Amino acid sequence: MIKSLFMEFRVSGCEYTNLKLETIFMTIFSLAHHVIHFCGGIRMKRFRLRTIFLGMLVLCAMAGYTAQALASEPIKAQTAGKNPLETVGVYLDGFHFRNGDIHQQVEAHHYCTSLSEDLIQCVVYDGNGPDAILMGVEYVISEKLFKTLPMDEKKLWHSHHYEVKAGQLAAPNLSDSAEHELMAKLVSTYGKTWHTWRMDQMGKGVPLGIPELMMGFTADGQGKPDLLEERDKRFGISTENKAKERADIPMPTLQPGANAWEKGEVVQLELKPLK
């Protein structure tokens, strides 16, 4: 479902790589030409109108079938000949904090590709402009896949339930209805985020140090108000309004093991020589 949603949202965001609309339009044009040519040779007006009407119904059905067939193509077939960046389907804006230090917070711009129904991969930048810095990566998996992970692995993952319900996670390039549908699917997912450009090294000309594990907010009062306000102002959106609009999205049951930092189980990498 998530994979198909990403295909649909590429279209609604005017990034229609996965749905080849030109194929649909050419099909309609060709069929329409034959229908009109056929009807032009019929002298009986009533029969002509009836035939045109039935022909248009056939065209609509064929167009819908064509779109459905394209949407169900395997990912490899749809992305053949494209490099990884050309397969990015959705742009998401949210916030991360360093695992173990919730005061180190940063806005994160995600450019995501759906690899399967259960796995999305995102490249994460500190902005959305041409000079944005690549901060790290985030992998997003379904609840079904998260349940299969070993307990030690689950400690590396954070839930998205609060970010979605609180309106903090946004898809600025999508329409309100498309964003709402996407959030209804993301609310039960889990993310593992590594920043290769450390928080304490931001502003420097080179990414020093080792990668650090990042987490997402899980409750009110954790995120810095100025970060939210600045983000909302820049995009012309309202986190508060988004939270209200998502009130109808069911709150999922949090799976054991995620957000381990809340229980004092903080995991980070350590750099030391091998013996």
C-alpha positions in Angstrom: 0.0 0.0 0.0 2.8 2.5 0.9 4.5 1.7 -2.4 1.4 2.4 -4.4 0.7 5.6 -2.4 4.2 6.9 -3.3 3.4 6.3 -7.0 0.1 8.2 -6.7 1.7 11.1 -4.8 4.4 11.5 -7.4 1.6 12.3 -9.8 -0.2 14.7 -7.4 3.2 16.4 -6.8 3.8 16.8 -10.6 6.6 14.2 -10.3 5.0 11.5 -12.5 8.0 9.3 -13.1 6.2 6.1 -12.0 2.9 6.7 -13.8 3.7 7.3 -17.4 0.8 9.6 -18.2 2.0 10.2 -21.7 1.2 6.5 -22.5 -2.3 6.9 -21.1 -2.9 10.1 -23.1 -1.6 8.6 -26.4 -3.8 5.6 -25.9 -6.9 7.8 -25.4 -6.0 10.0 -28.4 -5.6 7.0 -30.6 -8.9 5.4 -29.5 -10.7 8.7 -29.7 -9.5 9.1 -33.3 -10.9 5.8 -34.4 -14.2 6.3 -32.5 -14.7 9.8 -34.1 -13.8 8.4 -37.6 -16.2 5.6 -37.2 -19.0 7.8 -36.0 -18.4 10.3 -38.8 -19.6 7.7 -41.3 -22.9 7.0 -39.5 -25.8 9.0 -40.9 -28.3 8.4 -38.1 -27.7 11.1 -35.5 -29.3 9.3 -32.6 -27.2 6.3 -33.2 -24.1 8.4 -33.7 -24.6 10.1 -30.3 -25.2 6.8 -28.7 -22.1 5.3 -30.3 -20.0 8.3 -29.2 -21.3 8.0 -25.6 -20.5 4.3 -25.5 -17.1 5.0 -27.1 -16.2 7.6 -24.4 -17.2 5.1 -21.7 -14.8 2.6 -23.3 -12.1 5.3 -23.4 -12.5 6.0 -19.7 -12.4 2.3 -18.9 -9.3 1.8 -21.0 -7.5 4.8 -19.5 -8.3 3.6 -16.0 -7.1 0.1 -16.8 -3.9 1.5 -18.4 -3.2 3.6 -15.3 -3.8 0.7 -13.0 -1.5 -1.5 -15.0 1.3 1.0 -14.9 0.9 1.5 -11.2 1.2 -2.2 -10.6 4.4 -2.6 -12.6 7.4 -3.9 -10.6 9.6 -1.1 -9.3 12.6 -2.2 -11.4 10.6 -1.9 -14.6 9.3 1.5 -13.6 12.7 2.9 -12.7 14.7 1.3 -15.5 17.3 3.6 -16.8 17.0 6.0 -13.9 19.6 6.8 -11.3 18.6 6.6 -7.6 17.9 10.3 -7.2 15.4 10.2 -10.1 13.3 7.7 -8.2 12.7 9.9 -5.2 8.9 10.0 -4.8 8.1 12.1 -1.7 9.6 15.1 0.1 9.0 15.0 3.9 9.9 17.6 6.5 10.3 16.7 10.1 12.7 16.9 13.1 15.4 14.7 14.6 17.3 14.8 17.9 20.4 13.1 19.0 19.7 9.9 20.8 20.7 10.5 24.4 20.5 14.3 24.2 17.0 15.6 23.3 18.3 19.2 23.4 20.3 18.7 20.2 17.5 19.1 17.6 17.5 19.8 13.9 15.0 20.2 11.1 15.4 17.3 8.7 14.4 17.4 5.0 13.8 13.8 3.7 13.8 12.8 0.0 12.3 9.4 0.0 11.9 6.4 -2.3 9.7 3.4 -1.7 11.5 0.2 -2.3 8.7 -2.1 -1.3 5.4 -2.2 0.6 7.4 -2.5 3.8 10.5 -0.4 3.2 11.2 3.3 2.3 14.6 4.8 2.2 15.3 8.6 2.6 18.3 10.8 2.1 18.3 13.5 4.7 19.4 17.1 4.2 19.6 20.2 6.4 17.6 22.2 3.9 15.8 22.0 0.6 17.9 24.3 -1.5 20.8 23.7 -3.9 23.4 24.2 -1.2 21.8 21.9 1.3 24.1 19.6 3.3 23.6 15.9 3.2 23.2 15.0 6.9 22.4 11.3 6.8 19.9 8.6 5.9 16.6 7.3 7.3 15.1 3.9 6.7 11.3 3.6 7.3 9.7 0.2 7.7 6.2 -1.0 8.2 4.8 -2.2 11.6 4.7 -5.7 10.2 8.4 -5.7 9.4 9.3 -4.0 12.7 7.7 -6.8 14.6 10.1 -9.3 13.1 13.3 -7.5 14.3 15.4 -8.8 17.2 14.9 -6.8 20.4 18.4 -5.3 20.3 17.8 -4.1 16.8 14.5 -2.5 17.8 16.4 -0.2 20.2 17.8 1.7 17.1 14.3 2.5 15.8 11.8 5.3 16.6 8.1 5.4 16.0 6.3 8.0 13.9 3.0 8.0 15.7 3.5 11.2 17.5 5.2 13.1 14.7 2.2 12.3 12.4 -0.6 12.9 14.9 1.0 16.1 16.3 1.3 17.6 12.8 5.1 17.8 13.0 5.8 15.6 10.0 4.8 17.4 6.8 4.8 16.7 3.1 4.8 20.4 1.8 4.7 19.5 -1.9 1.5 17.5 -1.6 -2.1 18.6 -1.5 -3.9 18.5 1.8 -5.9 15.4 0.9 -2.8 13.6 -0.5 -0.7 14.4 2.5 -3.5 13.2 4.9 -3.7 9.9 3.0 0.1 9.5 3.2 0.2 10.3 6.9 -2.5 7.7 7.6 0.0 5.1 6.3 3.1 6.5 7.9 1.6 6.8 11.4 2.3 3.1 12.1 5.8 3.0 10.6 9.2 3.0 12.3 12.4 4.8 11.4 16.1 4.2 11.9 18.1 7.4 11.3 21.9 7.9 11.1 23.4 11.3 10.7 26.9 11.2 9.2 27.2 15.0 9.7 27.1 15.2 13.5 25.0 17.7 15.4 28.0 19.1 17.2 29.9 19.6 13.9 27.2 21.5 12.0 28.5 24.7 10.7 31.9 23.4 10.0 33.2 22.8 6.5 33.7 19.1 6.8 31.7 16.3 8.5 34.0 15.3 11.4 33.6 12.3 13.7 31.6 9.2 13.5 27.8 8.9 12.6 25.3 9.3 15.4 21.9 7.7 15.9 18.9 10.1 15.8 15.4 9.8 17.2 12.0 11.4 16.8 9.7 13.2 19.2 7.2 11.2 21.1 5.3 13.7 23.2 4.3 17.4 23.6 6.9 19.8 24.9 9.9 17.9 23.5 10.4 19.9 20.3 11.8 23.4 20.5 8.9 25.9 19.7 11.2 28.2 17.6 12.1 25.3 15.3 8.5 24.5 14.6 7.5 28.2 14.2 10.3 28.9 11.8 9.5 25.8 9.7 5.8 26.7 9.6 6.4 30.3 8.6 8.8 29.2 5.8 6.3 26.7 4.3 3.2 28.7 5.1 1.7 25.8 7.1 0.4 25.3 10.6 1.6 22.4 12.8 -1.4 23.0 15.0 -3.9 22.9 12.2 -2.3 19.7 10.8 -2.7 18.0 14.1 -6.4 18.9 14.1 -6.9 17.7 10.5 -5.3 14.4 11.5 -7.5 13.8 14.5 -9.4 11.1 12.5 -6.2 9.1 11.9 -6.2 6.2 14.4 -3.4 6.2 16.9 -1.6 2.9 16.5 -0.5 0.7 19.3 3.2 1.3 20.0 5.3 -1.9 19.5 7.6 -2.9 22.3 11.3 -2.1 21.7 10.9 1.2 19.9 11.9 4.6 21.4 14.2 2.7 23.8 15.7 6.1 24.9 12.5 6.8 26.9 13.4 3.8 29.1 17.0 5.0 29.5 18.4 2.5 26.9 20.5 4.9 24.8 22.6 3.6 22.0 25.4 5.4 20.2 28.5 4.4 18.3 31.9 4.5 19.9 35.1 5.0 18.1 38.0 2.8 19.5 40.9 0.9 18.0 40.6 -2.7 17.2 42.8 -5.1 19.2 
